[in-house]
């Protein structure tokens, strides 16, 4: 049975992951740049907090690769968040760096058998999609966060991964 403080940590992390998934996808679907930036600011802030908590959790559990992956994810999210106020066309540098870091983080978190296979597969798929996005951006292609097919179609896969992490955290909290 997990200790009370660990249960609270997992529930807060799960809540942050759910907020990140919902507000991130909502930001991808709205047209207003101001509303989009606001939704993504909430998304990014929640994900930095949630993944930082999960880094602590997995470090304590001795799953160092996943813990380090969550630290890299929090860093990636902070980088992405730093460009959000610049609007879709001003985000290119932070989008390039953030998607590259997301890809690495997702692979690090998905590598150990910490999460169910379907969550790890979603994370690996999202990592591949963000790798393509980062390569295009670093190769000089001009993309916005809403460019299709990448990164636009990577976001739902990322949201599935985030919800899988949240589901696992809640399941372990009981």
C-alpha positions in Angstrom: 0.0 0.0 0.0 1.5 3.4 -1.0 2.0 6.0 1.7 -0.4 8.9 1.9 2.1 11.4 0.6 2.9 9.2 -2.4 -0.9 8.8 -3.2 -1.3 12.6 -3.1 1.8 13.1 -5.3 0.4 10.6 -7.9 -3.1 12.2 -7.9 -1.7 15.7 -8.4 0.6 14.4 -11.2 -2.3 12.6 -12.8 -4.5 15.8 -12.6 -1.7 17.8 -14.2 -1.3 15.3 -17.0 -5.1 15.3 -17.6 -5.1 19.1 -17.6 -2.2 19.1 -20.0 -3.8 16.7 -22.4 -7.2 18.4 -22.5 -6.0 22.0 -22.6 -3.2 21.1 -25.1 -5.7 19.5 -27.5 -8.2 22.3 -27.0 -5.5 24.8 -27.9 -4.8 22.9 -31.1 -8.5 23.2 -32.1 -9.2 26.9 -31.5 -8.7 29.7 -34.1 -8.1 32.7 -31.8 -4.3 33.1 -31.2 -5.0 34.7 -27.8 -7.2 31.8 -26.6 -4.8 29.3 -28.1 -1.9 30.9 -26.2 -3.9 30.9 -22.9 -4.9 27.3 -23.3 -1.3 26.2 -24.1 0.0 28.3 -21.1 -2.3 26.3 -18.8 -1.3 23.0 -20.6 2.4 23.7 -20.4 2.4 24.8 -16.7 0.4 21.8 -15.7 2.7 19.5 -17.6 5.9 21.0 -16.1 4.5 20.4 -12.6 3.1 16.9 -13.3 6.3 15.6 -15.0 8.5 17.1 -12.3 6.5 15.2 -9.7 6.7 12.0 -11.7 10.5 12.5 -12.0 10.6 12.5 -8.2 8.3 9.5 -8.0 10.3 7.4 -10.4 13.7 8.5 -9.0 12.5 7.3 -5.5 11.4 4.0 -7.1 14.8 3.5 -8.7 13.6 3.7 -12.3 16.3 6.2 -13.3 15.7 6.2 -17.0 12.0 7.1 -16.7 12.8 9.7 -14.0 15.4 11.3 -16.2 12.9 11.2 -19.1 10.3 13.0 -17.0 13.0 15.7 -16.2 13.7 16.1 -19.9 10.0 16.3 -20.6 9.6 19.0 -18.0 12.5 20.9 -19.6 10.9 20.4 -23.1 7.6 21.7 -21.9 9.2 24.7 -20.3 11.0 25.5 -23.6 7.7 25.1 -25.6 5.9 27.3 -23.0 8.5 30.0 -23.3 7.5 30.6 -26.9 3.8 30.3 -26.5 3.2 34.0 -26.0 5.0 34.8 -29.3 2.2 33.3 -31.3 2.3 30.5 -33.8 4.7 32.2 -36.2 7.1 33.4 -33.5 7.5 30.0 -31.9 9.8 28.3 -34.5 13.0 28.3 -32.3 11.2 27.0 -29.2 9.1 24.6 -31.2 12.3 23.1 -32.8 14.1 22.7 -29.4 11.0 21.6 -27.6 10.0 18.9 -30.1 13.5 17.5 -30.1 13.5 17.3 -26.3 10.0 15.8 -26.3 11.1 13.1 -28.7 14.1 12.1 -26.4 12.0 12.3 -23.3 9.2 10.1 -24.7 11.7 7.5 -25.7 13.4 7.6 -22.3 10.1 7.2 -20.5 8.9 4.5 -22.9 12.0 2.3 -22.8 11.7 0.7 -19.4 8.7 -1.5 -18.7 7.3 1.0 -16.3 4.0 1.7 -18.2 1.6 -0.7 -20.0 2.7 -1.6 -23.5 0.0 0.5 -25.2 1.2 3.6 -23.3 4.8 2.9 -24.2 3.9 2.3 -27.9 1.9 5.6 -28.0 4.9 7.4 -26.5 7.3 5.8 -29.0 5.0 6.8 -31.9 4.7 10.4 -30.6 8.5 10.5 -30.2 8.9 9.4 -33.9 6.5 12.1 -35.0 8.3 14.8 -32.9 11.6 13.6 -34.3 10.4 14.3 -37.8 9.1 17.7 -36.7 12.3 18.7 -35.1 14.4 17.5 -38.1 12.3 19.5 -40.4 12.6 22.6 -38.2 16.3 22.3 -37.7 16.6 21.6 -41.5 15.2 25.1 -42.2 11.6 24.2 -42.9 9.2 26.8 -41.5 6.5 25.1 -39.4 4.1 26.4 -36.8 2.6 24.3 -34.0 -0.4 23.9 -36.2 1.4 22.6 -39.3 0.0 19.4 -40.7 0.9 16.6 -40.8 3.6 17.4 -38.3 3.4 18.4 -35.6 -0.4 18.7 -35.7 -1.1 15.0 -35.8 1.4 14.2 -33.1 -0.6 16.0 -30.5 -3.4 13.5 -30.2 -0.8 10.7 -29.8 1.0 12.8 -27.1 -2.4 13.3 -25.4 -3.0 9.5 -25.4 0.4 9.0 -23.8 -0.2 11.7 -21.2 -3.6 10.1 -20.3 -1.9 6.7 -20.1 0.6 8.1 -17.7 -2.2 9.6 -15.6 -4.2 6.4 -15.7 -1.1 4.5 -14.5 -0.4 7.0 -11.7 -4.0 6.8 -10.5 -4.1 3.0 -10.7 -0.9 2.8 -8.6 -2.3 5.3 -6.1 -5.0 2.9 -4.9 
